[in-house]
Amino acid sequence: MKTVKVYGPGCKRCQTTEAMVREAAARLGVAVEVEKVTDARSIAMAGVMSTPGVSVDGKLVHAGGLPDAGNLEGWLRA
């Protein structure tokens, strides 16, 4: 199972990013545990300077704006 964290204050882009992660995982048949991180200090400590941010299994893979769907699938496959 992959652990995915979506970093952000809960804005519309953050919500969309979470939905994209869940949809991509379902499409690929990959089991994921999605955690939303909304605490500003935790976001900063993860190295996210622009939200939304995404980490997969502890590795920050994206920050700022919506992730590209193709990249997202690649991160979940790895």
C-alpha positions, 0 to 999 in steps of 0.5 A, spaced: 500 500 500 502 506 498 502 512 503 500 519 499 500 525 503 496 531 500 499 538 503 495 544 503 490 548 507 484 545 504 483 550 498 479 547 492 486 546 489 488 541 495 481 538 494 482 537 487 489 534 488 486 529 493 480 527 488 485 526 483 490 521 487 484 517 489 481 517 482 488 515 479 489 509 484 482 506 483 484 507 475 491 503 476 488 498 481 493 501 486 491 501 494 493 508 497 492 511 504 491 518 503 492 523 508 491 530 508 496 535 512 493 542 513 497 544 519 502 550 516 508 548 520 507 541 518 507 543 511 513 547 511 517 542 515 515 537 509 519 542 504 512 544 501 513 552 499 507 552 494 501 548 495 498 543 494 504 538 495 504 531 494 508 526 497 508 518 496 511 514 501 515 519 504 518 522 498 515 529 496 514 529 488 510 535 487 508 542 490 504 548 487 498 547 482 495 541 480 499 535 478 499 532 471 495 526 471 500 522 467 506 524 472 501 522 478 500 515 475 507 514 474 508 516 482 503 511 484 506 506 479 513 506 482 
